[in-house]
Structure formats: structure tokens, C-alpha cells
Amino acid sequence: MKLTLKNYSDIVGSSVIDELKLIGEKLRDKKIQHINSTRVGGGVAEMLNRIVPLFKEIGIDVYWDVIEGDKRFFNVTKKFHNALHGSKEHIADEDFETYMQASEGNIKKINIRGDIVYIHDPQPAFLIEKRNREKWIWRCHIDVSTPNEKVWGFLLQFIERYDASVFSSPKFTRPLNIPQFLVCPAIDPLSDKNRPLSQREINSVLDKYGIDKTKPIVCQVSRYDYLKDPVGVIEAFKLVKKYIDCQLVLAGNRAADDPETDKVYGEVMERAKGVPDVHALIIPPEHNDTDINALQRASMVIIQKSIKEGFALTVTEALWKEKPVVASSVGGIPLQIKHRYSGLLCHSIEGAAMQIRQLLHSPAYAKRLANNGKAHIKRNFLLTRLMREHMLMALALSNEGDVMYL
């Protein structure tokens, strides 16, 4: 079924939809273009998949393009990603050369067709070289508050040529000579990943992956990425398993711009040897959204034990489904979870294990946290709010003179 803005009225109210249409009328003569590094896998691709058709419904010309890159390029951009998060990475001069070689090819291939151009994250940041009369926005979805200065300095030559930058949290930002906007990511409550499911649909997915329907499920949904710490999740689960007969589900997928998946997944499988009731799943793209939805809804506790994090839409999704969440106090997670009100924050493997046990032992407390969590997501992190802020940014940049801050 094709979704329209009218379908969202029951969730956010008709006045919100009317406001979106009213703002959209001011942008009818503008073309907006989004460019990122992949169409499948990760929160950026998920948001663009949902938001682009809804903008078109309002009457705004919106385009979505994706850069190309070989394995060498994406190996380098993954190193950049980790280094910008503050992880130790050996960055060699040839890494910058690889980045620039792929960039030169994309500069020739990508057609800039927007009056306003949103560039998502470091991978396509170089495209500012194609700037003409358009307004350009660099949208950073990661935490660059403590970056590797060599990588950050390299990217800064591109970033400060943009008209504005956008971050998900005030804690993520760096001093820049261009305006900065704050826009949190959001989820689509009506997507296949978040829509209500019947118990039959949920059971079908559990059966497909051989998951026991009688044991409590603790679940982390994330790419197999060192910064998501899936090995640490297994260690926390082992501590919980000593006291509670439960099972762990790790569920992730593959993305074209993340070359580390198989390596991390191999380490996870090695660490899971001899640990009963660990299900480490790679969900195929054609089933990803519905299967992830079912796994989250079947879980008694959702965990997100990231070492570094951008915003963690997996936390948003879990809270929307009224699931109690234990998550690391990093990145954008504290914007979503107020400790002991809308979830539980942790700082270590032992802390995560203790809080998982608490939620499994105290279902009434877990339900109260989950109810508060869903209310918080409804107020702040649904797609309609993201659409509004995107349009207001576009209007601000369209005005001649100084850019206003939102």
C-alpha cells in the first residue's frame, strides 16, 4: 500500500500535516537533491527512502543520488568514519589519495540538479567541487566532537565551503566558519520496520531463524561494526545467562559502504562458540525491515551497547514499539533515553548485564519505562518533524542575506 501524508494524521494529528503542506507551498519552485553513499543499509538510506516520496507528494521536486566507489574507497571511508568518531586508525597519505581518486570519478558522474543540495556524511563531501549557484548543506550524522585531527583537517577543506552544516546533537559539533543547524534523525512509524505486526507475523519470523518462542529474548539490532560492540553484548549476555534462562539475538545487515561486516561477524561467531542461545543473524535485504520489526517486537529487552554512536535509530525504533531499552550513554542516545525514565543507560559490560537482569526480573518497571519511551519518541522523533525541519532549513537558505539559525 502506498502511504500518503494523510495516513500519518492518526498518529501526529491533522494540524501537523496541514502545516507541512503550508510550508511546502513556499518551496514549490525549488529543486532539492540528497546525495549519500548507499541506497541500502544504515539510517541515512532508511530515512531518505521514506522522506523523498512524501516530499514529492507535497509538490516539492526532490531527487536522491548515490555516489559510486570500489572496495578500496569504502575501506578508506570506513577508516575515516572510525577515526572521526575518535577511534585509533592508521591513516596513511595513500588513503587520502584513494579518497581523491574516487572523488574525481564521482565529480564527473554525478549530475547536480538541485537548487538546494544536501550532502550526507564524509563519503561524498568532496562534491562541493561541483558547486555553482546552488545552496549546499553538509549533513553530518556522526559524532565528530573528538576526531582524528588529520582526517578532520583534510575534510575541513571541503566542509567550510558549504553554506551550512547540520548535526544530530549539540555535543557532536566542531567550530566551523559556516552556520550550524541542529536536526535530530527520525523514524517512519508506518514503515515496514515500525508498523504494527500480528502475532502470527512475529512467530513466522522467529520460526524462520530458529528462535525459541518460550525463552525471553534480549536483542541488539545493528550493523556488525566494532563501534556497536557486538562482542561486548555477548559478554554482557553471558553474565545475565548465569541467572536467567534467556536468549540473545544479534541482528544486522550488509551495506555497500561498510566493508568490515564479514570480519566483525566472524569475530562474533567465534566469541559465541560454546555460549548457548546466541543467535547472530545477517538479515537479507529483501526481508530486512519486516524481520527486524518482528525481532524487536518479540524481545523483552532491547540493548544498544555502542562504544561510539551517531544517533542510534535502532533505539528510536525500539522505544516506539514500547520496548524497554538498555543503551550506552554515548552519542545521540541520551537525547532519547532519560535514565530511569524512558530507559536505562549503561557505561560498561557489567552495567549493561545488571540492567538487563533488572528489566527481566521487573516486568512492571520495564513496562513503565517503555511507555514513557514511546511517548518521548512520538513527541520528538517521528518523520513528520524531520520533514518540517528540512523544509525550514531550505527556506532559510533560500532567503537572500544572512542564514537564520533554527
C-alpha positions, -999 to +999 in steps of 0.1 A: +000+000+000+013+034-010+014+057+021+004+093+019+007+121+044-030+115+053-020+081+067+000+099+094-028+121+107-040+095+132-005+095+148+006+131+148-027+150+142-041+167+111-028+201+121+008+188+118+001+176+082-016+208+073+015+227+085+038+206+063+017+213+033+016+250+041+054+251+044+058+230+013+039+256-008+068+280-001+092+256-018+072+246-049+097+264-072+128+248-056+145+215-065+161+197-036+188+170-041+201+145-015+234+126-021+248+099+001+269+067-003+244+039-003+207+031-010+206+001+013+217-003+049+220+023+076+198+050+090+206+076+063+193+054+035+163+044+055+153+080+062+158+090+025+138+060+013+108+073+034+111+110+032+117+116-006+082+102-017+064+123+009+082+155-002+071+147-037+035+143-025+036+179-012+047+191-046+085+196-040+109+183-066+132+161-046+160+139-060+182+112-044+215+102-059+242+079-046+280+081-053+300+051-065+331+036-051+352+005-052+363-016-022+394+005-017+374+037-015+349+023+010+377+008+031+392+042+033+359+060+041+353+034+069+386+042+084+377+079+082+344+071+098+361+053+128+388+080+131+362+108+131+345+090+160+378+092+178+389+056+173+426+048+167+432+043+130+464+043+110+457+069+083+483+070+055+489+095+028+477+069+002+443+068+020+438+105+011+449+098-025+424+069-027+397+091-015+405+118-040+409+094-069+374+080-064+361+116-057+373+128-091+354+100-108+322+109-090+326+146-097+324+137-134+295+112-130+271+130-105+247+154-120+239+183-097+202+191-103+190+207-071+187+244-061+195+231-026+219+201-023+221+180+009+254+160+011+253+133+037+284+125+057+321+124+048+320+100+018+305+125-007+318+157+010+341+164-020+312+170-043+313+207-032+338+210-060+307+210-084+291+239-066+278+266-089+248+288-078+232+262-056+229+263-018+249+234-003+243+217+031+267+192+047+247+168+068+269+151+094+252+120+110+282+110+131+299+123+163+329+144+153+334+161+187+368+143+193+380+134+158+414+123+144+427+157+136+445+146+105+412+133+089+392+162+102+417+187+088+416+170+054+378+171+053+376+207+066+389+219+032+355+208+017+332+213+047+338+250+052+329+257+016+293+247+023+266+272+030+256+254+062+262+222+083+237+200+102+244+179+132+223+155+152+233+168+187+250+199+200+276+176+215+287+164+181+298+197+166+331+213+159+340+250+155+332+259+119+331+291+099+297+283+085+263+282+101+253+250+120+218+236+123+206+210+149+183+184+134+178+150+150+171+120+128+137+104+129+118+072+121+088+065+100+061+049+122+043+034+092+073+018+075+076-020+074+102-017+101+079+001+125+043-007+116+022-030+139+026-067+133+003-096+141+015-123+165+013-147+135+038-125+116+061-123+146+060-161+151+067-167+115+100-147+117+110-164+149+104-198+133+124-188+102+155-181+123+151-210+148+144-187+178+127-203+208+094-186+215+093-197+251+125-180+263+129-143+270+147-126+241+174-099+246+181-083+212+206-058+196+199-046+161+230-031+145+255-035+117+283-058+126+306-029+134+333-026+161+317+006+173+284-012+180+304-037+203+285-069+194+313-089+212+307-068+243+270-076+240+278-114+241+299-108+272+271-090+289+246-117+279+269-144+294+267-126+328+229-124+325+226-161+314+241-172+347+209-161+365+182-161+339+175-186+312+171-162+282+185-159+247+204-133+227+196-122+192+221-101+173+206-089+140+223-069+113+225-065+076+251-056+050+257-021+035+276-013+003+297+013+021+307-008+051+335-033+042+340-046+078+308-066+082+322-100+075+353-095+096+333-084+126+307-111+121+334-137+121+347-125+154+312-125+168+307-161+157+340-171+173+331-154+206+296-171+206+311-206+204+301-226+234+276-199+246+241-214+244+211-195+230+231-169+209+216-161+175+239-140+154+219-132+122+226-114+090+192-104+077+189-104+038+179-070+023+146-082+009+134-092+044+153-067+065+126-043+076+098-068+085+122-093+101+138-066+122+104-053+132+093-088+143+126-095+162+123-062+181+086-068+189+093-103+202+121-091+225+117-085+262+147-061+263+164-042+235+201-034+240+223-009+222+258-012+236+276+011+213+311+024+220+305+054+198+273+064+182+257+089+159+221+089+169+211+052+171+177+050+152+176+014+165+169+029+199+142+051+185+126+021+168+126+000+200+111+028+221+084+034+195+075-003+199+072+002+236+102-020+244+124-013+275+159-004+263+194-006+279+219+015+259+253+031+263+254+067+273+271+078+241+263+099+210+227+108+205+213+080+228+209+103+258+187+126+237+163+096+235+168+080+269+165+098+302+180+073+327+153+055+347+125+074+330+125+063+293+151+036+295+184+027+312+218+040+303+250+020+309+287+025+308+302-010+309+296-046+301+288-053+338+265-023+340+246-035+309+242-070+323+229-057+356+203-035+340+192-063+316+187-085+346+167-058+364+143-054+335+138-091+330+131-095+368+108-065+369+083-065+341+061-038+356+091-014+358+102-024+323+067-016+310+067+019+327+100+028+311+087+015+277+055+036+279+075+067+287+099+060+259+072+057+233+056+090+244+090+107+241+096+093+206+061+104+195+067+140+206+102+143+192+115+118+167+089+109+140+093+116+103+069+145+101+091+165+125+121+158+103+103+169+072+093+202+088+129+209+099+143+200+064+118+224+048+125+252+072+163+248+066+156+250+028+136+282+033+163+297+055+189+291+029+167+302+000+164+337+016+190+363+004+212+377+031+222+360+064+212+325+072+190+323+102+195+296+129+168+271+138 
